[in-house]
Amino acid sequence: MLKTIRALFLSLSVLVLAIIAVVSVLITQSNGKIISSGQIRRYILYVPDSYHPQTPTPLVISIHGFADWPAHHIRVSGWNEIADENGFILVYPMGTNFPLRWLAHSLHDENGNPNLDITFISDLIQKLKDDFNIDENRIYVNGLSNGAGLSYLLACTIPDQITAAGGVAGAYLYPWSECRPTRPVPWILFHGTEDRIVPYEGGSSERFDYPFPAIPEFASQWAVKNQCNPNAQPLPSAGEISGIRYTDCKNDADVLFYTVHGGGHSWPGGGGLPRWIVGHTSHDLNASRVMWEFYSKHSLEK
């Protein structure tokens, strides 16, 4: 009996080690790396077949969430198909630590210096500009959850490198008082009313004791920062999804905010996220396609 128990324990131990090994391979899957702030940083790059070195090409940076990883975020967001259809380059940067994450809190956070991730994205942009004919007037960033929080941080700190930003189920924890962009940055947001991880109405969630901002207020505050007309206009509804648009903004830096009624902590129109973790994923609208339509209207070129 004792031998049987030992054999079973050994088998389970081997199985656990095998699972850890497989997960480690999956989350570190990448096809590119750079040295940034003295560290090896990784990413997945996607270049559509239509790319031509003589043509300035837009760049979209899409950032995974907490405990996610680039290869999985590709499936979640569905961006590659849109890149094929519209001819832009995609890059999916990888966070650090385990589970993977982004340092997107205060610059004075004792738990980690966000400047490391800001520098990484800036270095990554420069690397891609060196390797490809990137249209520096059309560089866009977006992310999910903690990745959307980094998108917000980048819009606050390096707006000269970011044309427009987007966030899905965003954890916008960088202090508003520290966000001082040198130019208005167009923004597009999506958030579910039943998000149990990053609450739509703000405050701490059932999983994280953080002071998350109320998302409608965050959108309106960004509109104020962009000097928009405070009276938002309704966007066409799509089933479970309604939206508003702040217009008449400085430099045409409009702000769009989509509410997913009954939606959870997920990417509208996407996949790869289990319902028992994130809640309901709406397919009444494809967030990536709507984001690209928004991005395509914005350029730094005057």
HUURZI-V568857 format. One record per backbone hydrogen bond with DSSP energy under -0.5 kcal/mol. CO is the residue of the C=O (numbers start at 1). NH is the residue of the N-H. Records with the same first field share a line. If there is no record, write none. Layout:
CO->NH + NH
This chain:
1->5
2->6
3->7
4->8
5->9
6->10
7->11
8->12
9->13
10->14
11->15
12->16
13->17
14->18
15->19
16->20
17->21
18->22
19->23
20->24
21->25
22->26
23->27
24->28
26->29
32->43
34->36 + 41
36->39
39->36 + 41
41->34
42->94
43->31 + 32
44->92
46->48 + 90
48->51
52->55
54->56
57->135
58->89
59->140
60->62 + 91
61->142
63->144
65->68
69->72 + 73
70->74
71->75
72->76
73->77
74->78
76->271
78->82
79->83
80->84
81->85
82->86
83->87 + 88
89->60
90->46
91->62 + 93
92->44
93->64
96->101
100->67
101->96
102->104
106->109
109->112
112->114
113->116
114->117 + 118
115->119
116->120
117->121
118->122
119->123
120->124
121->125
122->126
123->127
124->128
125->129
126->130
127->131
128->132
132->134
133->57
134->136
135->138
137->300
138->59 + 140
139->163 + 164
140->61
141->166
142->63
143->168
144->147
145->149 + 171
146->150
147->151
148->152
149->153
150->154
151->155
152->156
153->157
154->158
158->161 + 162
161->163
163->186
164->141
165->188
166->143
167->190
168->145
170->172
171->173
175->178 + 179
176->179
178->180
184->186
186->165
187->256
188->167
189->258
190->169
191->260
192->195
194->196
196->206
199->202
200->215 + 216
208->205 + 210
210->212
212->203
214->218
215->219
216->220
217->221
218->222
219->223
220->224
221->225
222->226
223->228
224->227
226->250
230->232
233->245
235->243
238->241
240->261
241->238
242->259
243->235
244->257
245->233 + 247
246->255
247->229
249->252
250->253
252->254
254->187
255->246
256->189
257->244
258->191 + 260
259->242 + 261
260->193 + 263
263->194
264->266
266->268
267->270
268->287
272->274
274->277 + 278
275->279
278->265
280->264 + 282
282->269
285->287
286->290
287->291
288->292
289->293
290->294
291->295
292->296
294->297
295->298
